[in-house]
């Protein structure tokens, strides 16, 4: 085997610092596919399409949205993990990713070891809604009603284990009320049940509630974030109304398979961060009830770890058995 000359070694050393930059400039070399564990038309889908469209000119390649709902996110996640770890296939991660750790008895992957966080895209809180003609005018009224008729208050949510469902269970635990949580197949069914008075209150993300609020068919008693939502400054938070240590923010983020080059991760993160700073993107997400917010990979990793622990406690307290 021929030995490298001293000159060749020095030349290679001089080039080394430029290699990551070269790799970053070569990426992406084809369209980037963002796989979603959600069906088209929802908040996550519109968020992904809005941000992806803004990222495309920054990356010099299209961002293709691939919807693969099913099996609590397993279908989409396995598709990403089965792709080459080169940055061209990404996963839309969410707080449902954290919850799935506790709802699936044998999850076929480790979300913290096999997925690399890139950046968050946005956070969106929930609203506590009542029918427009409800006699419950404030959260204080709702709690007084629930405590005077233990076990009779009905709370509508979507499926068991969803953010909406677990938020309702957390609300019960923080307030000490005895209420019946009624899971429905989807948001339209929850809203219909609320409008017709089939349920007393609903826990739902803001996006499907905002049109109903504008039409005057429902009222909002509270939002679940730590601060009031900018588009609804008149609606107080749950904590403002006396429920200590209660806040819920759902979120979406980008992740890649473990082994993806750091240069590709950084290129995606930078493009997403620039896209999320664009006023048109911020406004479109705000219309959905989403607060645009980018992050560093380490920050997103901490968020995922914290969410896994937090929702694990809620799942166990609610006695939800993994499947």
Order of alpha helices (4+ residues) and beta strands (2+ residues): alpha-beta-alpha-beta-alpha-beta-alpha-alpha-beta-alpha-beta-alpha-beta-alpha-beta-alpha-beta-beta-alpha-alpha-beta-alpha
